[in-house]
C-alpha cells in the first residue's frame, strides 16, 4: 500500500512540475517562479552589504558609487559619459522591470506580455501616436550633442546591467509574467517622456463641451462653464505687467462652425483628466526666510504606485554636482538642487490636445479635404504582437493635424475621444526636453534657469526656482499653441485652416514672475495668470482651493524654516468646506433628518475643517458634496449613452447657491415636484448619510476619514496585493494641500534651503528598490505617511566621510 502511495505522490509531483512549466491560456508558466534555482526565492535581498569592485564594459574611467543608508546611489564620475552610464546601470539594477513595463505601455506593447486583454489599450496608445511622438522626440534629442551623449551612455549602462543578468536574477515580475528583459534603446527613454506627457497633458473635454453647446446653446454654456472661476488666486500674482510685444493668432471664425459640423459618431462615457493628479510648489525669498536665503518646496502629485515613481540619485562629474528625484528610464535629475540653485515642477494643465473633424474623399482614406483642396493622408502600419495569438495589424491614418484616433464605425477605448477626428497634440512635436534638465542640473543662477526652460516642450510645467543669489521665480513653461480665445474648448473644423494651430507663443513670453513684492512664488495647478495675460492657455485649470490655501499660509508666514514649509506640505485644512459650509448649512432642513443623520450633522458642525485621519466631519462633507453635485446636475447633464456631457464645477455650483438660490437647475426635471435649493441640500445630505451607513454602519468612529478614504499604494501590476501597501492611514484629500486621495498624492516631497551650502530634505512613498524582496522596497513609506522628511545626503567628493554611507562600489 505504501508503495502505491509513493508512486501516486511521485506521479502527482511530476504532473505538477510539468503543468506549472507550461502556460495555460493567458496564464503564464509558474514552474520557473516556484523553482528554488531560478524562482522568486532568488529575489530575496539581504540588508547586509559589502563593498564591491565590478568590471564592466562601457566606462571610460573608474566610477565610484557610494550607497547610503536609504539605498540612494551617489555617483562620482570623471566625465559626463560615465556619469550617465552609471545612472543607467544603477537605475536598471533597482528598477529594470518598472522601466521596461512603462515603456511597453507607452509603445502599445502590453499585449506581448499579457495577451489580448490589453489589446484595446495598445491600440489606443498607438492610435494616439505615442510611438510617433517618441520618434519625433528622439530625433530632437539626438540632434543635440550633449543630449545624445546622455542618451547613448544611459542606454549603454542599462544594457550593461541587463547583459549580466541570469534568469535566476530577473526581477520577480518577469517571472510572474513569464518573459525576459530585452535590450534598452534610446527610443525607450523618449517613450518614457511621452508616457509622462500622456499622464499630464492628454485631458480633453472637447467632445463633452461640444455636446453641451449643441444641447443648451452658447448663452447657457458660457454661463455654466465660464472661462475664469469666481474664486481664484493665480500662479503669477495679479497685476503683473507683461513687457513684450504680443504675437497675434488668426482671428476666430465669424460663425461657430462646431455647432454646424457636429460629430456623426461617438461612444458613451468618458475619461476626463484626473483632478487629483497635480502638484504643489513654492519658494520663499530672503525677506520671509529665517535663514536670509530662499527655501524651496515641491511635492508633485501623481498616481501612487510601487515601485515608486521616482528614484533618488546624486550625480557628480566635473560639470555637475546635483541631487534629486530622477525618472527611472531617463537621464538627469528631474526635481532637485545643486550647490547654487534648486527647482521643482507642477503640472500646468494647458490645452495642448485638440480634435479636428476629418472629411475623407472616399473609403480608401488616402485623401482628406482641407483648405478647399484634397490632401494626401499618411498611413502608419502598426503591428501589435499578442502573446499566444497571431499578430494584429492595424492602420492609423495621419493628416497634417495628427492621427485619426478612431475611424468612423470604430468603438472608442477612451470614450472622451471623438470618432472620426484627428488629434493635434503637443506630444507629436519634435522636442529635446532632456536638454532642459541637463541645463537645470548645471544651473548656477537665474539666467541659466531661463536658458534651460527655453528648451522645454511638454508636458508644460510650472518651473519654480530659487538660488543662493537670493532670487526666486516661477514660470508656467512649455510650448503653448498660439490660439484665439477658447480655441479647442469645443471640437474644431478640420477642413478650415482658420481652426488650425498657427505657431506657438514665443518662449520668452511665457508667464513669469521673479522676486515678487509679496516675497514668495507658488503654484498648485490653478490658473496660470489673471485675465490680463494676452495669450489663451486654457479655459479651465485645477480647482483653486490648494493654491489659495498655500498663498494664505505663505502670506502670513514670517521667518520660514525648512520645518514650517514641511508642515505646510502636510496641511490638511479643507478650504472648500470653509467656503461652502456657511452657504450650505443654513439652507439644510434639519427637521427632515433621522436621529442618526442629526448626529452626522452635529459632527459636521463641530468639525474644525481639517481632513485628519480620525475626523468624521471630513467624510460627511466629502460625501455630501458629491451627492449634492449629482442631485443638482445629473438630471440635465447625465444623458447616458445618448449624449455624454460633463457637469459644471463646484466653484460654479457654489456661486449659483450664493447668488441665485432660485436657479432652475435645482429642480429635478425627472420628478413632478419642483425642488428648490433647500430640498436638494437636504435630500443630498440624507443620501450621503445613507451611503455611509451602508458602507460603515451607524454613525460613529467607523466613519473616520482615514479608513473611509483608504489610501492604497498599489503595485503596477493590477491585483498583486502582496506587493502593495493597502489602506495606508493618512489624512488629506484631492483638494487639500496634502493632496492624498485614494490612489493619488505627493509622490515626492522635497524642501531645500539655499545658502553657502544647500541643506535639503525629502521622501517618497516607497523605497529605492523595485524588488519586493529588498529591505529598500518600502522602507520610506512610514516616514512619508507621518509627514516627516529624511535629510538628503549631499556629498562633495567620493572621499567624504559619513556614517550614512553603507557601501562603496567601483565600476571599472
N, C-alpha and C positions, 0 to 999 in steps of 0.2 A: 504494500500500500504506500509506504513512504517513498519507494522508487517511482511509483506513479505520480505522487505529488511533486517529486523533484523534477520529473520530466515535464509535467504541466507547467510548473513555475518557470522552468528554463525556456519552454516554448513561448510562454507569455512574455518573458523578458525579451526574447529575440523579436517577437512580433511588435512589442512596444518600441524597441530601438529602430526597427525597420519603419514603423509608422511615423515616428517622430522625425525621422530623417528624410521625409518626403513631404512636399506641400500637398494640402487638401483644399481644392477650390482656391479661394483667395487667402487661405490661412498659410503662413509660411511654415517651413520645417522647423520644429523646435528641438530636434535632437542635438544639433550643434549648440543651442542655447543652454541645454542641460549638461552638456559634456564637461567632465572635470578638467579636460585638457584645453578646450577652446571656448567653453561656455561662460556664463556670467560669473562663475567663481573667479575667473581670471581678471575680472574688472575691479576687484576689491583693492583698495589702496591703503597703505599704512600711513599713520600720522608721522612716523619717524622717517626722516630724510637724511641723506648723506651727500656730501659734495661729489660732483661728477666732472669728468672731462669727456666730451663727446667729439669724436672725429666725424666730420660730416662734409660732404661735397657742397660747395657753393659759396663759402665765405672767402673774402679776400684777405682777412687778417683775423686773429683770435678775437672772440666776443665774450665779454664777461657778463654773466647774468646773476644777479643776487635776488633770491626769493625770500620775501618777508613772511611774517607770521600769519598774514591773511592770504597767502598764496599769490601775492602780486609780484610779477617779474619787474626788476629794474635792470634795463638793458644798457650796457656800456659798449658802444661800437666805435671803431676807429674811422668809419666812413659811413655815409648815408646808405649805400647799397647794403652793407652788412647790418645796419640798423633795421631796415625793412625786411631783410631776410630773416633776422632773428624774430621780429614781430610776427611774421607769418608762421614761422616754425613753432613758436611758443603758444600762439593762439590756437593753432591746429592741435597741439598737444593737449590743450584743455577743452577745446570747443569744436573739434572737427565735425562731428555729426550735425550739430546745430548749424554751422556754416553751410554745409552741403545741403541740408534739408531746406533751408530758407531759399537758397538759390535754385534748387529744384522747383520749389513752389513758384518763384518768380518766373522761371522759364517755362512753366506749364509742363512739368515732367513728374508730377507726383504719381501719375498712373503707372509709371515704370516701377514704383515701389509698392503700391497697394492695390493695383488693379483698376478696373473700370469704375469703381465707386468714386474716384477722383476725376473722372473724365471731363465732366462739365466744368469743374474748377480749372482744369488745364486748358480747356477750350477758351474759357473766359479770359485768362491771363494772356493767351496767345492772341485772341481777338482784340484785346485792349492794346496790343502792341508792346507788351513788356519786353519781349526779346528784341524787337526792332529798336525800341528806345535804348536798351542796353548797348546794342551795336553802335548806335549814334554816339552815345556817351563814351564808349571805348575809343572810338576814332578821335574824339576830342581830347581824351586823356593821353593817348599815345602820341599825339602831335606835340605835346609839351615835354621837353627832355627830362625835367625833374620828375614829372608825374609818371613818365614811362619807366624811369629807374625805380621809383617806388613800387609800381605795379608789378614789374618783372621780378624784382627782388622779393617782394612779398609772396608772389606766386611760387617762386623757387623754394622759398622757405617752407610754405605749406606742403609742397610736393616732397621736400626732403623728409618731413615727418611721415607722410603717407608711405614713402618708399621703404621705410624701415619697419613699418607695422606688419606684424604677423596676424593671421585670423584670430589667434587667441587674445590679442590686444586690441581688436576692433572695439570701438565704443559699443556699449550694450544695445543701443538702438539698431545698429546694423544687424546684430544677431537676432533681435526681435523680428525685424522685417525681412531677414534673410537676403541681404545683399552686401556688397563690398564697396569701400570708398573708390572713387575714380579720381583721375588727375585733376588738380586745380588749374584754372586758366584765368588770365586777366579779365575775360568776359564775365566770370563769376563775380568778381569784385564789382563790375558795373551792374550786374543783376541785383546784387545786394542793395546798391544805392537806388535802383528802380523800385525795389520792394519797399523801401522807406518812403519814396515818393508816392507809391500806391497807398500806403497806410495813411499818409498825412496830407496828400493833395489829390485825392481822387473822388472826393464827395461831390455829388451832383443832385440838385433838386429841380433841374430844368424841366423835366417831364412833369413832375408833380405841380410845379408852379404854372406850367402851361395849361394843365387841366383845370386848375383853379381859375385862371384867367378866362378860359373858354366858358366855364360854368357860371361864374359870378360877374364877369366884366372887369374893366380896368379900375373903376372907382372903388369897388369893394376890395379888390386885390391890393390896391395901393394903400387902402385904409388898414387892412388887417395884416399886411406884410410890408411895413414901411421900410425905407432904406436906411433909417437910423433909429435906434431904440430910444425909449423915454429916459431910461437910467443908464448912463454910460460915463466912463472916465477913461478916455483913450490912452493908448500907449505913449504917443507923442503929446505932451501937455497942450491943452487948448491954448490958442493964442500964439503958438509957434509960427514964426514967419518963414515963408518959402522964398529963398533968394535965388531964383533961377527963372529962366525964360522957358515956358512950357512948350511942349510939342503937342499939337492938336491932332486927335484922331479924326477920321472922316465923320461927318455928321450922321446921326441915326437916320434910318429910312423914314420918309414922311408918314407912312402908314404902318401900323403894327402887323407886319406880314405873318407873325406867328399865329395870329388869330385866323387868318385866311388860309394858311397852309399848315394844318394840324397833322399830327401823326395818323397814319392809317392802321398801324399795327402796334400794339403794346401788350405787355403781360401785367397781371395784377401784382400788387405788393411792391415793396421797395426796400432797398438797403441804403439808408441815409448815413452821412458821416456820423461817427460816434462822438457825441458831445463830451464824453469823458476822456477822450484822448486829446490832450492839450499839453499844458506845462505852465510853470511859474518861473520867472527870474527877476532879479532886481539887484541893484548896486547902490550903495550909499556913498556919497562923496566925503571928503575930509571934514566938512562942516558938521556932518551928522555922525561921524565915526569917533569912537573912543580912542582910536589909535592915531588919529590925524591923517590917516591914509584910507583909501577906498576899501570896502569889503563887498564882495560879490557873492550872490547865492543863486543856485539854479536847481530845479527839480523837474525834469521832463516827465510828463505823464503818458504812459503807454500801456498797452495790454500787459499785465504782469504774467510772466511765464518762467518756467525752469526748463533748460538752463536760462540764466539771467540774460536779459537783452544786451547788457553792457559787459565789458571786460576791462579791468583796470591794468594800466601799464605806466611805467616811466621809461621814456626813450631818450637816450643821451648819445650824442655824437659830437664831432667838432662844430656842427652847425646848430645844435639844438639841445636843450635840456627841458623836457616837457613831461608833465604828469597829468593823467586824467582818465576819462572813460573812452574806450575805443569800441567800435562796432566789429564784432567777430566776422571777418571776411573782407575788411577794408583797411588800408594803411592809414597811419596818422592817428592822433588823438582828436576826438570829435568835440568833447567838452572838457576843458581843463585849464591849466595855468603853466606858466614858466616863471623865471625869476622876475620878469618885468610886468607881465600882463596876465589877466585871467579873462575868460569869456564863457558864455553859455548860450543856450538856444531855447526858444519856444516856437511852436508852430504858428504861422501867420494865418492860414486859412483863406488866402486869396482865391478868387475864382479863376482857376487856370485849366479847367476842363469844360469845354462847350460841345454841344451836339448840333450837327448840321444835317438837314434833310438831304437825301441823295435821290436824284432822278436819273435812273439808268435808261439808256437808249433802247435796250432790248434784253432778253433773257440771258444773253451771253455775259452781261455786266462788264463788257470791255470798254464802254464809254459812258460818261455821265455829263449832264448839262450844267454848265457854269459860265456866267458872263456872256450869255447869248451864243454859246458855241459848244459843240461836243468835244470833250477832252478825254484822253485815254486814262483808264484805271491801271493800277499795277497789282498783279496777283502775287501774293506771297503764299507759297505752299508750306503748310505746317504738318509735319509727320509726328503723330503722337504715339509713342510706344506704350503699350498696355501690357502689364505683367500677366502672363498666362493666356493672352489673347492676341489676335492679329493687330498690326498697326492700324491706327485710324488716320486717314489722310484728309486734311481739311484745307480749304482755300479761303484766304482773307483778302478782300479787295480794298485797296488803298486809293483814296482820292488825294487832292492836294491838301485837304484838311487833315486827313489821317485815315485810320482803318474804319471800315463799316463794321461795327461791332457785331450786330445781328442783322442778317439779311431778312427780307420780307418772308414771313411764314415760319421763322425760327422762334424758339422759346428762350427767353432771357434767363440767364443764371442769376445775375444781379438785376433785380427787376425794376430798379430805377433807371435802367439803361433803355432808351427807346429803340424800337425795332425799325430798321431801315435808315439809320442815322450814322454819320461818320463822326468820330471823336477827334476833336482838336485839343491836344493835351500837351502840357509843358514837358511831360516825361519823354516826349518824342524829339525834343530839341537837342541838338549837339551840345555837349557841356563838358566841363572839366572841374567838377565840384571838389575833387580831392586837392586841387591846387589852392582852393580857399583854405582848407585845413592845414595844408603844408605851410602856407603863409602865416596863419594864426599861431601854429605851433612855434614859429620862429619870430613872432612879432615882438618888437621892443617898445612900441609906442602907438599912439592913436593913428598916425599916418600909415603905419604898417597894417593896422586893423582895417582901415578904409581900402587900402590896396588889395588886401585879401578878399574882402567882401565883394569887390567888383568882379571877381571871377566866379561867383556863386550863382547857380541857376535854380535848382529845385531839390526838395520841396522848400518853398520860401520859409525863412525862419527869422524870428526876432533875435538878432545877434546882440547880446548885451556884452559890455566891455568895461574893464577897469584897469588902470595902470599905476605903477609906482611913481609916475609923474603927476599923480593926483587928478587924472582925467577919468570921467565916467561917460558912457554913451550907450545909446541903443538905436538900432536901425531895423525896421521891418524890411528884410532884404531878400531878394531873389530876382528872377527875370519875370517881370509883370507884363502881361499883354497890354498894349495900348488900345483902350476901348472907349466907346461912348458910354454914357451913363446907363446902367442896367443891361448892357450888352452881355448876354449869357444868363440873365435871370430867367429867361424863357428859352425854349428851343429856337434855333436860328435857321434861316433860309439858306441852304447850301447852294442854291442856284444864283444868288445875288451877291456880287463882290462887295457890296456895302457892308454885309454882315461878316465878312472875313476879319481875322486879326490883321491889323495894319502896323506891324512892328511891335516894339517894346518900349516901355518907359525907360529913359536913359538911367543907367545905374547910379549916376551921381545925383539923380533927382528922386531916388527912393527916399521915403520918410526917414528922418534922422534928427536926433537931438543930442547935443553934447553939453555937459556941465550945466544943466538947467538950474534956475534960481532956487527951486524947491529943494535941491540938494540930494536928489535920488532919481534913478530911472528904473522902470519896471515894466513887466508885461505878464499877461495871463490869458492870451489868445483873444482878448477883446478887440474892438475896432482899433485899427492902427492909428487913426488920426481923427480930428474933428472934421466938420464939413468944409473947412477952408482948403484942405489939400486938393490941388487942382486935377488930380487923376482919380479914375474909378478903379478900386481894387476888388470890392465885393459889396453886396448889399446886406450880407449877414456875416456875423462872426460869433464866437462863443459867447454865452451869457456873461454879463459883466460883473456878476457878484464877486468872483475871485479877485479880479483886478481892482474893483472898488475897495474891497476889504484890505488888500495889500497896501493900496495907496493911503487909506485911512491910517493904518498902523504906522507906515513909514513917515507920514506927515507929522504924526505925534511923537515919533521916536527921536530921542536925543542920545548922544554918547553910545551909539550902537556898537555891539560886540559880536563876535562870532556866535556866542550863545544866544543873544537876543534874536539874531537872524535865524538860527536853528529853530528857536521856539516859534518864530513866525511861519517857518515851513510846516510846523505841526499845528498851526492854528485851526481849531475846529468850529469857530463861530459861524453860524448859519445866517448870512446876511439876507438871503431870500426870505427866511422866516421873519427877520426883523422888519423887512419891507412889507410883507404880506399879512402877517397876523393882525396888525392894527386895523386892516381893512376887512379881513375875513371873519374874525371872531365876533365883532358887533352885529353882523348880519346872520349869524348862526342861531337858529331857533332851538335852544337847549331843551325846551319843554317837550320836544318830539323825540328826545333821546331816551334810550333804555338806561337802567341803572348802571350797567357795565360801560355803556358808551359815555355816560356822565363822568365815570371815573377816568376814562381816557381823556375827556375834555379837561378835567381838573389837572391832570398831569401835564397836558399841553400848556395850560395857562401858567402853571408853576415853573415850566421849563425855562432855563436861562439861555436857551437858543444855542447851546453847544452840542455838536454832534459827537459826544463822547460815547465810549463803549457801553456804559451802563444806562444811558438815557433812554427812557421810553418816549419822551416827547419828540425826539428826532424821528423815531419810527412812525408815530402817529402823523406828524406833519408831512413827512415824505409820502406816505401812502395817501393821505388826504389830498395833497396837491395833484398826485397822479390821477386819482378818481375825479377830481374837480375838472381837470382839463378834458378828460374823456366825457364827462357829463355836459360840458358846455359845447364842445366842438364835434364829437363823434357823429351826431345825427346829421350834420351838414357836410362834414369833411371826410367821413369814412364811408366811401361808396363801394367798398369791397373790390371785387374783380372788375367791375364795370368802369371805374374811373379813379385810379389811385391818386390821392392827394396827400398833402401834409396839413398839419394844424398850425394856427398862429402860436407864437412863442409865449412863454409865461410872462415875459415883460409886457407884451401887448395885452395879454389877458388881465393882468393886474391893473394896467392903465384903464382898461374898459371898466373894471369893477369900481375904480376910483371916480372916473369922470362920466360914466354913462351906465349907472346901475339899472336903467330900464332898457338896455340894449336888447334888440330882437334875438341875439344869439343865446341868451339864457334860456329861451323857450326850447323845449324838445319837440321838434316838429313831428315826431313819430307818436306822440301821445295826444289825446284830445284836450287835456287841460293846458292852460298857459302857465308855464313855470317862470318864476321870477328869480332874481339873484339869491334871495333868502332860501327858496326851495332848492336850488341847485347846490348851494353851500351845505345845507342840512342833509340832503339826500346823499351827497358825495361823502360827507363825514360818516354817515351811517354805513355806507358801502365800504369805506376804508376800515372801520371797526369790524364789520362782518368778515372782511377778508383776513384781517389779522387774527381774529378769533378762530377762524378755520385753520389757520396756519400754526398758531401758537397756543391756542386755548384762551381761557378768560383773561381779561386784562391783569397784568402783573409784571413781574421781573422777566418773564419769558418774552415780553415784547421789547426787551432792551435792544438798542441799536446795533451793537457789535454782533450778537448772534443772528439778528434779523438780516443784517447786511451780508454777513458770512463771506468775507473776502477770501478768495481762493487763488493761489498762485499755481497754476496747472502746468504740467509738462507739455511740451509742444506736440507730443503725440496724444491725440484725444483718448480719454478713457484710461490712461496709465496713472491711476490714483496713487500707486505705490511710490511713484517718483514725483508726486505733487505735494504742496503744502496746502491743506484744506482747512476752511473755517478759521482763518487767522483773525484773531480778535484785535481789531484796530478801529479807531474812530474815523471821522472824516466823511467824505461823500463827494459825489460828482461835481457839485457847485461850491465846495468848500476849499479853502486854501490848501488844506491837507486833502487833496482830491483822490482819496482812496475809496473806490466803489467796489462792487462785487468782483470785477475782473480786471480793473484798470487802476492805475495810481502812480505815485512817484517811483519811476524806475531807476532813478539815481538821484541822490541828494548830495549837494556839494556846497560848501561855504569856504571862501578863500579870502584871507586878509592880506592885502598887499603891503609892502614896506621894503625895508632894506633886504629882507629875506621873506618870501611868502610863507604863510602858515595856513594849512588847508586841512579840511575835514570832509569826509564823505562816506557813503554807504549805499548799497543797493540790496533789494530783497532776494537774496540767494547766496551765491558764492562764486569764487573764481572758476571752479571746476564744473564742467558739464557732466561729470561722471557721478551718478547716484551713489557709487561705492566709495567716493572720496570724502575725507573729512572737510573739504572745502566746497562741498556741493551746495549747502545752505547754511553755512556757519555764520553768515552775516544777517540772517533773517531776523533774529530776535533783537539785534541792535536796531535794525530798521523799524521793526514793529513798535518798539518802545520810543521811537523818535530820537534816538541817540545817533551820534556820528563817530566814526573812527578817525584818529589823526592819520593823515596821509604822509607816509614816509618819503620825503623829498631829499634824495641824496645828491651830493655834488660830484663825487668821484667813486670809482669802484673800490677805493681804499677806505672809504668812510666806515667808521665803526659804529655799529648799532646793535643792541641786544635783540632787536626785532628781526634782524637778518638771520634766517634759519638754514639757508642752503646757498652754495656757490656753484654755478655751472659754467664751465668754459666750453664754448663752441669753437672748434678749430678745424 
